[in-house]
Amino acid sequence: MYGAQEPQASNPFYSRERFLQRLDGYRAAPGYQLIVARENDRLVGFLYGYVLPPGARWWSKVEPPLPEEFTRESGDRTFAINDMVVAADRRRRGIARAMHAELLAAHPGMRFTLTVRPDNTPARSAYQRWGYRIVGRQQPYPDSPVFEMMVLESSAT
Ligand SMILES: CC(C)(COP(=O)(O)OP(=O)(O)OC[C@H]1O[C@@H](n2cnc3c(N)ncnc32)[C@H](O)[C@@H]1OP(=O)(O)O)[C@@H](O)C(=O)NCCC(=O)NCCS
């Protein structure tokens, strides 16, 4: 679903095999949720993530380190979005916005977090437009890019 010109296309971290490996782990997590966008029979977008459990490692490598109170997870505090992709020929039509709005509606009162490459202008712009703020950076795997960590605080807290 990535366009051939995107940096993701050439990095082994984004290979099909590695993607499926990571997905297996995420799918096993309590609170895993997948949202898809379809156009007739065609899958044109997806978004998935899970609820961070108590003691989640999500925040453990963030630089600069965040206050303990901020990173303390209860199992119902934070939804982590692992990935969000819209088919290259279907972008800028509000599909990501609609999938994200559906996710928020399904988790009232929770905060949301995700990571983004600093050079990923479309995604970064979308997240900032939706109210996310950058809280730090981290490299989750030795061969992964360095990502910005973003958080959208719940409007109910
Ligand atoms: C990021 C992505 C999911 C956005 O999907 P989308 O359906 O095109 O997004 P939307 O149409 O809902 O746009 C939402 C907002 O994002 C911003 N945005 C989206 N694409 C943009 C671009 N190319 N340049 C600047 N801003 C952009 C805009 O603010 C837009 O709102 P607007 O159209 O009202 O101005 C899509 O570009 C994508 O799949 N990229 C490749 C995969 C990827 O990088 N995923 C994110 C991993 S962190």
The ligand as a Gaussian input file, in Angstrom:
#p B3LYP/6-31G(d) Opt

LIG

0 1
 C       -0.465000       9.769000       6.420000
 C       -1.623000       9.204000       5.625000
 C       -2.191000       7.966000       6.354000
 C       -2.732000      10.285000       5.549000
 O       -3.858000       9.702000       4.891000
 P       -4.921000      10.594000       4.093000
 O       -6.173000       9.789000       3.961000
 O       -4.308000      11.134000       2.867000
 O       -5.156000      11.808000       5.120000
 P       -6.413000      12.783000       5.128000
 O       -6.912000      12.995000       3.735000
 O       -7.378000      12.325000       6.155000
 O       -5.707000      14.130000       5.577000
 C       -5.720000      14.581000       6.913000
 C       -4.804000      15.795000       7.023000
 O       -3.449000      15.388000       6.908000
 C       -2.687000      16.443000       6.329000
 N       -2.054000      15.897000       5.135000
 C       -2.325000      14.714000       4.524000
 N       -1.512000      14.548000       3.463000
 C       -0.718000      15.629000       3.411000
 C        0.326000      16.023000       2.537000
 N        0.694000      15.271000       1.487000
 N        0.953000      17.196000       2.800000
 C        0.585000      17.966000       3.820000
 N       -0.415000      17.649000       4.683000
 C       -1.059000      16.494000       4.472000
 C       -3.658000      17.556000       6.026000
 O       -3.663000      18.430000       7.141000
 C       -4.948000      16.811000       5.916000
 O       -6.058000      17.588000       6.154000
 P       -6.699000      18.463000       4.938000
 O       -6.752000      17.575000       3.726000
 O       -8.036000      18.840000       5.484000
 O       -5.772000      19.615000       4.757000
 C       -1.188000       8.840000       4.177000
 O       -0.473000       9.940000       3.631000
 C       -0.321000       7.598000       4.086000
 O       -0.828000       6.469000       4.022000
 N        1.003000       7.768000       4.054000
 C        1.937000       6.619000       3.883000
 C        1.951000       5.742000       5.127000
 C        2.388000       6.518000       6.336000
 O        3.376000       7.242000       6.289000
 N        1.624000       6.338000       7.415000
 C        1.907000       7.004000       8.659000
 C        2.896000       6.216000       9.464000
 S        3.305000       7.119000      10.946000

